[in-house]
């Protein structure tokens, strides 16, 4: 699980690549869960939480850059 401070220190490109990787991880975790091969189903919730955290930080950065451009 990632901390928000770690995510905020990443660049936009790093955030996008991390988001893509987490979405792939979530897909494989769901696949394992459907085939009863997943040992710890709580991993799915952790990955979903990380995805939401990254999307939130990306949106904050978009709003911050948009606010600075309109001034």
C-alpha positions in Angstrom: 0.0 0.0 0.0 1.3 3.4 -1.0 1.3 6.5 1.1 -0.2 9.8 -0.3 3.1 11.6 0.3 4.9 9.0 -1.9 2.3 9.5 -4.6 2.5 13.3 -4.5 6.3 13.2 -5.0 5.9 11.3 -8.3 5.7 13.1 -11.7 2.6 12.9 -13.9 4.2 10.3 -16.2 5.2 8.1 -13.3 1.6 8.4 -11.9 0.1 7.4 -15.3 2.5 4.3 -15.6 1.8 3.3 -11.9 -1.9 3.6 -12.6 -1.7 1.4 -15.6 0.3 -1.2 -13.6 -2.2 -1.2 -10.8 -5.1 -1.7 -13.2 -3.3 -4.7 -14.6 -2.7 -6.0 -11.1 -6.4 -5.6 -10.2 -7.4 -7.5 -13.4 -5.2 -10.4 -12.5 -6.3 -10.4 -8.8 -9.9 -10.5 -9.9 -9.1 -13.4 -12.3 -7.4 -15.3 -9.5 -10.3 -14.6 -7.2 -12.8 -15.9 -9.8 -10.8 -19.1 -10.2 -10.4 -19.6 -6.4 -6.6 -19.1 -6.6 -6.3 -15.9 -4.6 -5.0 -16.5 -1.1 -5.8 -13.1 0.3 -8.9 -11.3 -1.1 -8.1 -8.2 0.8 -5.4 -7.5 -1.7 -8.1 -6.5 -4.2 -9.3 -3.8 -1.8 -5.7 -2.5 -1.3 -5.1 -2.2 -5.0 -8.5 -0.4 -5.5 -7.5 2.0 -2.7 -4.2 2.7 -4.4 -5.9 3.3 -7.7 -8.2 5.8 -6.1 -5.4 7.5 -4.3 -3.4 7.9 -7.6 -6.5 9.1 -9.5 -7.1 11.7 -6.7 -3.5 13.0 -6.8 -3.7 13.2 -10.7 -6.9 15.2 -10.4 -5.4 17.5 -7.8 -2.4 18.2 -10.1 -4.7 18.9 -13.0 -6.7 21.4 -10.9 -3.6 23.0 -9.6 -2.1 23.5 -13.1 -5.4 24.7 -14.4 -5.8 27.2 -11.6 -2.3 28.6 -12.1 -2.9 28.9 -15.9 -6.2 30.9 -15.5 -4.7 33.5 -13.2 
